[in-house]
Amino acid sequence: MSNKFWTESSVIPKRNFRFLVQITGMGNNDQLWWAKTMKLPSVSFGEVEHNFLDNKYYYPGRASWDEVNMTLVDPVSPDATALMHEMIMGQGYNVKSKTNQKTISKKKAADSTTSGKGLKAVIISVLDDEGVVIEKWDLQNVWIKSVSYSDLDYSSDELRQIDVSFRYDWATCETANTGNSTDGKYYEKGLIGKQ
């Protein structure tokens, strides 16, 4: 086992506070500087059990991606509450009226086309100490499952927060290559580099 981490100052661990959240399709507010916390995607696999004589055998089943939760501070400008409402309406939710009978759908909610009003993408970027992207998570077919606004309280000095849960079909993760690259992919100055 290498103890390079303890002996060389050039080896740097990833840090929890070095991250950016980007929700494309929000105009000039794509990068959420007011994001406070973000849960990274996680996946679990079902299992199938098979009994044969006096043994049990297990086979992997379907993949299931867990919800991703994000906590935002609610600034006055840009107004995070208003942006959340726009995104909810963009995925097809409307208060019903005599003239408006439209309903929510996955097509509207996870519409990644430029013409759609749903979420284009939710991207979580992990940065190194130089601000370069070293890990990028991209939620696929993502839509907002729930939004919860913090309680008002005369006795509290805390900043207002918004908790958002995202549901998605799967996530992709790209990481920066170190040393000799075998697949030719690399990150440069926070952007995906040459293929």
N, C-alpha and C positions, 0 to 999 in steps of 0.2 A: 504494500500500500504506500502510495506516495504521500509525503508530508510537505509537498510543494506549497500548499496553501499557507502553511505556518511559517515557511522559510523565505518565500519570495513575495515582495510587495507588489509585484506586477499581477498577481493572481487576485482578482476582485470578485467577491460574491454578489449575486443579484440582491437588490434591496427592495423591500415592499413599497417604499414611497416613490420609487422611480417608475412612474407609469403615466400613460395618457389614454384617455377614452375619446373615441371619435364616433359620432353618429352622423353619417353622411345624409344629406337631404334636408339639413336644417339651415340652409343659406350660409350666412357668415358665421353661424354659431356651431359649425361642425365639431370643432375641438372643444370638449367640455372642461374648461379650466376649473369649473366649480364642482367637478366630481370629487367626492370625498373618499369613498371606498368602492372597490369593484371586486366581485368574486370571479375568479377565473373559471372557465368551463371545466366540468368534470364528467367522466363517463363511467358507467358500470355495465357489466354484461350479465345477462341472465344465464341460468344453467339448466341443463336437462339431465336428470338422473336416470340411469339404467341399471336394473338389478340383474345379475347373472350369477346363479348358484349362491355362494356365500359372500359375494363381493358386490360393491357398488362402484359404478363408473360414471364419470361426469363429463359432459360435453358443453362447450360454450354456446350460449344462446344469443339473443338479439342485444345489440348495443342500445343503451338508453342514456341520453345526455340530460344532465340535471339543469334546472333553471339557473340563470345567472342573475344575481342581485346587485344593484348599484344604489349607492346613497349619494345624493347631490345636496349641496348647499343651495338655497333658493335666493339668488341675488335679485335686486330690483331691476338691473339692466346688465345683461339680457334677463328677462323675466322667465325663470325656469318653469314656473307654474303655467304660464301661457304657452311655452314651448311644448310642455307635456300634453296640454289640451290639443294643440295643433297635431301632434303625433298620433294621439288617440283618434281624432277626427280623420286624420290621414289614412288610418287603417280601416276606415269604413263605419265607425260608430257615429250615429246621429240620433238626436232626440227626435222621436217620431212626431209627425204633424200630418195634416191633411194633404200637404203638397210633397212631403218627403217620407217615403217608405223604404228607403235604402237600408241595408243591413251590413254588418261586418262580414268580412270574408278573408281567408288566408291570402288570396290573390291580391287584395288591396293592402293587407297588413304587411306582407313580406314582398311587396313589389319592388324589385331592384332596378326596374327600367327608369329611364330619365323622365318619362311622362307620368309615372305613378306618384302618388302622394304618401305612400307607406314608407317604412324605414328602408333606406337604401342599403345600409350596412351598419353594423356595430363592430368596431375594431378596437381591440385593447393592445396597446404597444408597451412593452417593457423596455426600459432604457438602461444604458450603462452610465457611468459617471461622466461621460462626455456628451450625453444627450443623444447618443446614437441608438437606434432601434436594434435590439438584440433578440427580441422575441415578439412575434405578432400573432394575435388570435383574431380570427374572423368568424363571427357567428353567421351561419347559413340559414336562409329562410326564417329570419328572426322577426318576432312581433312582440308587442308589449302585452304581458299577461295581467299585470296589476300595477297600480300607482297608489301610493299612500303618502299623504301629506302630514307633517308633524302637527302636534297639538299646540294650540295657543295657550300661553300661561303667563299671567302677570308676574309671577314670582321667579321666572326664569330669564337669564341673560343669554341663553344658548342661541345659536344661529338656527333659523328655520331650515328644515331638511325635507327632502322628498326621497322616498324609497321606491325604486322601480324594479320589477321582475321581468326579465326577458325569457321567452320560450323560443326555442330554435330546434331545427332538425339535427344538425351536427355542427361541429366547429373545426376549422383548420388551424394549424399552428405552424408557422414558419420561424426558423431560428437562424441566427447569424452563424456562419461557418467560421471557424478559427483555423489558422494554419493553411495547409493545402486543401483547397476545395475539390471535392470529387464530383459534384454536380454543377459547378459553375455558378451557383447562386450566392449572393452576398448582399449585405445591407451597407449602404453608404450614406452618411449624413441623414439618417432617419428615413430613407426611402429605399424601396426594394431596388437592388442593383441589377446589373446585367444578368440575363438568363444564359 
